Amino acid sequence: MERLPGWLQRLVEIGALPGDSAEARARKSVLVLSSVLMAGMACVWVVTYAVLGLWLSAAIPFAYQVATAISIATFARTRRYILFRDGQLVLPLLLPFALQWSLGGFENSSAVALWAITSPLGALSARSAWQGPGRRGRR
């Protein structure tokens, strides 16, 4: 992490606590970076739908961006990782549902539903992190 530019290093260390293990710091950093990346990619949808005059559809990914920014700012202030993690698992699940609804269903919304895949994938990776290295596969 020392090789990162200063602004990026500050961003990935937003929710780090002094007593965090290297693994906990890595999980927090990855979640912050992936959240910023997904919110940044949502700019394409906002612009595309706005250009097409689909203002409600443009407002949905914009609201996602605002919610993500608020979530990151709250995480930076409170350092409550579980709340941040859960919010970042729910937001990408709600976004495609709302977009499909605003665009008139599955056929009209094209590949928007693929965005929802990020939520269960994130939940699976979070679940494996909760179990720890010695307990994977046990119930």
N, C-alpha and C positions, 0 to 999 in steps of 0.2 A: 504494500500500500504506500510505501514511502516514495515509490516512483510515480505516483499520480500527481497531477497538477494540484496546487494548493486548494483551489475552489472545489475540485472533485473529491479530494481527501476530506475536506470539511463536510461535504454532502454525505459521503458514505459513513461518516462517524457521527451523524446526527443523533442517533439514539443510543450510542455506546455508553455503557456505565463503567466506572473504573474497575469494578470487580468482575466484569464479563470475561469469560474464557475466550480463547481465539475462535472457537467454533461458534459461540453466541455472537461475537462481533461479525463473523463472516455471514451468518444468517441474516442479521440485521442489515448489513451492508448490501447484500444481494437483494433483499426485499425493497430497500429504498431505491436502489438503482433500477430494478425491474419496474417498480411503480412509476418512476420518472420516465423511463423509456416508453412504457405503455401509454402514459398520458401524453407524451410527445407524439407518438404515432397517431393518437386520436385527432391531432391537428389536421391530418389528411382528410378524415371523415368530416370534420367541422367545415373545412373549406369546400370540399366536394359537394356536400349537401346544401351549403349556403349558395354556391354558384348555381346549383340546379333549382334554387328557390324552395327547397324543402326545409323550411325554418324550424319546424318542430324536430325533424330528424337531425338537424345541425345542433339544436340545443341539447340533445341527449348526450353526445360525446363531450360537448362543452361542459355540461354539468358533471360528467365523469372527471374531467380535468380539474374542475374546481373542487370537487369532493376529494380527489387525490391530493391536491395541494393543501387542503385543510387537514387531511389525515396526516400528511408528512409534517406539517407545522405543529399539529397536536402531539405527534410522536416526539418531535424535537423538544417540545416544552415539557411533556409529562414523562417521557421515556417508558411508556406503557406498551411494550412490544406485542403482547397478546392481543390487545385492542387494535393496534395497528395492523397486525397480521390478519386478524379476522375480517377487518374492514377491507383489506386488499384482496381477500378471497371472495368476498361478497360482491364488491363493485364490478369486477369483470363478468360475474354471473348475471347481474342485473342489466348491464349495458346491452348485450345482444337481444335480450328479451324485449326491452323497451324499444330498441331500434326496429326489430321485426314488427312489433305492433304498429309503430309510427309509419312504417313503409308499406303496410298492408299484407303482411304474412311472409311465410318462408320463401315462396317463389320470388316475390318482389324484392326481398332483402338480400338475395344472392348469398354470398359467403359470410355474411355478418355473424351467423350462428357459430362459425369456427372460432370466434373470439372467446366464446364461452368455454372452450376447451382449456383455456389458461387457468380457470378457477379450480376444476378438479385436479389438474396436474400440480398446481400449487398446494392443494390440500394433501395430495399423496406425498409430495416431498416434505411437507410439514409433518405429516404423520410419521414418516420414517425418521425424521429428526427427533421427534418426541420419544420414539422407542429406544433410541440410542444404539450403539454398535453391537452390544452383546445381547439384545433382546429382540432383534428383528425376526419376524415370522412367528413369534409366540403370541398367544392371546391371553 
